[in-house]
């Protein structure tokens, strides 16, 4: 499933897959070496060329349970890039409490 060129996602992983802390070393290597092929198969721009690629397509589309290392890695990648990051703060920045005070009333 090697694609011939390294796959990078600078938008979601600007420091690389291996430095993200989300992927194992093996998963990062799989994404870098096979990412272009996996992305093309996922988007449908490339047709499966062999049984391994057909199994990958079936697994990522939910027709089979994800068992291959390629499908597990790609689904993990998709989960990470599609996850909305939520940040919790200790203080609130909202100051609109529903009451409107003028500056004159605030000085009293």
C-alpha positions as CSV (number, residue, x, y, z in Angstrom):
1,X,0.0,0.0,0.0
2,X,3.1,2.2,-0.2
3,X,2.3,5.5,-2.1
4,X,5.8,6.5,-3.2
5,X,5.9,9.8,-1.4
6,X,5.5,10.9,2.3
7,X,2.1,12.0,3.5
8,X,2.0,15.1,5.7
9,X,-1.0,17.0,7.3
10,X,0.5,20.3,8.3
11,X,-2.9,21.7,9.0
12,X,-3.8,19.3,11.8
13,X,-0.3,18.0,12.7
14,X,2.2,20.8,12.0
15,X,5.0,19.0,13.9
16,X,4.4,15.7,12.2
17,X,2.4,12.5,13.2
18,X,5.2,11.1,15.4
19,X,5.5,14.2,17.5
20,X,1.7,14.7,17.9
21,X,1.5,12.4,20.9
22,X,-1.6,10.8,19.5
23,X,-0.1,8.1,17.2
24,X,2.3,5.3,18.0
25,X,5.6,5.1,16.2
26,X,4.2,2.4,13.9
27,X,1.0,4.3,13.2
28,X,3.0,7.5,12.4
29,X,5.2,5.5,9.9
30,X,2.1,3.9,8.3
31,X,0.5,7.3,7.8
32,X,3.7,8.8,6.4
33,X,4.4,5.9,4.0
34,X,0.8,4.9,3.0
35,X,-1.2,8.1,3.7
36,X,-1.6,9.2,0.1
37,X,-3.0,5.8,-0.9
38,X,-5.2,5.5,2.1
39,X,-6.6,9.0,1.5
40,X,-7.2,8.3,-2.2
41,X,-9.0,5.1,-1.4
42,X,-11.1,6.8,1.3
43,X,-12.1,9.7,-1.0
44,X,-12.8,7.3,-3.9
45,X,-10.3,8.9,-6.3
46,X,-8.4,5.6,-6.5
47,X,-9.9,2.2,-7.1
48,X,-8.6,-0.7,-5.0
49,X,-5.8,-2.5,-6.9
50,X,-5.5,-5.7,-4.8
51,X,-7.2,-7.6,-2.0
52,X,-5.5,-5.6,0.8
53,X,-6.8,-2.3,-0.6
54,X,-10.3,-3.7,-1.1
55,X,-10.3,-5.0,2.5
56,X,-9.2,-1.5,3.7
57,X,-12.0,0.2,1.8
58,X,-14.6,-2.3,3.2
59,X,-13.2,-1.7,6.7
60,X,-13.3,2.1,6.6
61,X,-16.7,2.2,5.1
62,X,-18.1,-0.1,7.9
63,X,-18.9,-3.2,5.7
64,X,-16.3,-5.1,7.8
65,X,-14.9,-4.7,11.3
66,X,-11.7,-2.7,11.3
67,X,-9.0,-5.3,11.9
68,X,-6.1,-4.4,9.6
69,X,-3.5,-2.0,10.9
70,X,-4.1,0.3,7.9
71,X,-7.9,0.7,8.6
72,X,-7.4,1.1,12.4
73,X,-4.7,3.7,11.8
74,X,-6.8,5.6,9.2
75,X,-9.9,5.6,11.4
76,X,-7.8,6.9,14.3
77,X,-6.5,9.7,12.0
78,X,-10.0,10.6,10.9
79,X,-11.3,10.7,14.5
80,X,-8.5,13.0,15.4
81,X,-8.9,15.5,12.6
82,X,-12.7,15.5,12.8
83,X,-12.8,16.0,16.6
84,X,-13.8,19.4,17.7
85,X,-11.4,20.7,20.3
86,X,-13.1,22.1,23.3
87,X,-11.2,24.4,25.7
88,X,-12.4,24.9,29.3
89,X,-11.4,28.1,31.1
90,X,-11.5,28.8,34.8
91,X,-12.9,32.3,34.4
92,X,-15.7,33.5,32.3
93,X,-15.3,36.3,29.8
94,X,-19.0,37.0,29.5
95,X,-19.9,40.2,31.3
96,X,-23.5,40.5,30.1
97,X,-25.6,39.5,33.1
98,X,-28.8,40.9,31.8
99,X,-28.7,44.1,33.9
100,X,-27.6,47.3,32.3
101,X,-25.8,49.8,34.5
102,X,-24.8,53.2,33.4
103,X,-21.4,54.8,34.4
104,X,-23.2,57.1,36.8
105,X,-24.8,54.3,38.7
106,X,-21.5,52.4,38.8
107,X,-19.7,55.3,40.6
108,X,-22.3,55.4,43.4
